[in-house]
Amino acid sequence: CWIDKLPDEAYEGADLWLMSPPCQPFTPTGLKMDIDDKRCAALKHLCEVLPRLQAPPKALFMENVPLFAKSRARTVFLEALHKCAAAQGLHVHIKEHVLNPVDFGYPNTRERYYLSAVFDGQQGEGADDLLPEMSKPAQRPIREFCMAPSPTL
């Protein structure tokens, strides 16, 4: 089953969409075709469907490569979120971050783009609980990630 082949009804009533569209259209080695890349077909389809839904998701979370933040696909996606909110008479609260796991004490330097969007009826109501402000915790030493030596070895 392909996401871009599903009818609108398939998307109705979900509480949460977790999204991680293919990153190749936005990477230096992936031809940089952005939303014109055929691998963006599912994301484009979701952007078309979202404003038409009678029961859209309450929240969406997306992960991708940092270059997605400067893409046309991001612009199209944000427009779809705002159109969906307007069609439902709701507000959409969107937060975007480019985060690096090492900033949170994890031994992985792979930056990622994250978007969180929450629809609600009253501006500010409930969204802050789902979208807290990001703070930078102290880095953790690598030894905390290593397995403890086995007493039997």
N, C-alpha and C positions, 0 to 999 in steps of 0.2 A: 504494500500500500504506500503510495506517495502522498505526502502532505499536500502538494499542489494539485492533486487530483480529487481531493475530498470535497464533498458538498458543504455549504455553509452550516447545515444542521450538525455536522460532526463536531463543530467547535462550540456549540451552545452549552452554557451552564457550567463551565469549568470554574473552579475557584482560583486556580493558579496556572499560569503557563510558564514553564521553565524552557528557555530557548538558548540554543547555541548553534546559530547558523554556520554553514561552512565558512572557514576563515580565508580560504585561498583567494577569493576575489579581492581581498584587501591587503594581501601580503606582497612584498617585493618580488618573491619568486612565483606568485600565482597569477601573473599577467596583468594584475591591477585593473581588471575590467569592472570592478565595483558592481553595481546593481545590474549591469548588462551581462554579467557572467551567468551562464545557464545554471550554475550552482546556487544562484540566488532565487531560483524560481519559487521555492517553498516560502522564503521570506516575503517575496513580492506578493504571493498569493495570500499570505496571512495579513499583509498590509491592506489588501483589497477587501478581505472578508471582515476584518475587525470592526470597521464602522457600520457594517450591515447587521451585526449580531443583535438579537433581541436580549440575550443574556450573556454579555461579554464576561471575561474573567475579572475577578476582583483585583488581581495583581498579576504583574508579569515581571520576570527576571530574565535578563539576557547576559550572556558572556560571549566575548569574542577577543580578537587581537586588538592591541591599542590603536592601530590605524583605522579601525571601524569608526572611531570617534570623529574622524574627518571625512567620512564617506558620504556619498549621495544616498546610500542605503539607509544610513542612520537618519538622514533628513526625512526620507520617505516614511520610515518607521515612526518617527516622532509626529509627523503629520497625521498618520493613521491613529495614533494614540489620542491626539487632540480631537480628531473628527469623531472617534468613538465616544469620547467623553461628551462632546457637544450633542451627538445624536441621542444620548441617554440622559441628558440634563445633569451630568455629573462633573466633578472636578477630577483632574488627573494630576498626581504628584509624582514628579520624575526626578530621580537622582542618578547621576552618572559619575563613575570613578574609573581611573586607570590605577590599578593596584599591583603591587609587587609582593609576593608572599614573604620575601625576606624582611619586609617592613613590619611584618606581624610575627617575626621570630621563626619562620619556617625556612629551611635550607633549600630554597628554590628561587631563582632570580628571574623567573618567567613572568613578565608583566602581562596583565589581562585587563580588558575593558569590561566593566559591569554597568548595567542599567537596571534600575528598579523603578517600577511604575505601579501606583496604587490608585484605583478609582474609588471615590467616595462621594457622598451626597452633600456634605458640608465641608467647605474648605478648611483643612487642618484637622478635621475629625478623624482620628484613627490612623492617619497616614504616618505620623511621627513615630508611633509605636512599631510600625513595620519598617520604616526607613530611618534608623537612627543615624546621627552624625558619626562619621568615621573618626576614630582617634588612633594614634600610632602607639601600640604597646611596645614595651621594651623588647629588644631582640633577645632570643634565647640561645644559649650556647648549643653547638652541634651535638655535644655529648648527650643532651636531653632527648635526642632523636635516635640515638643508637640503642640497640637492645642491650639489656643488662647481661653480663656473662652468665652462662648457665652453670649452676653448681655441680652438674654432673659431667662437665667437660674437663 
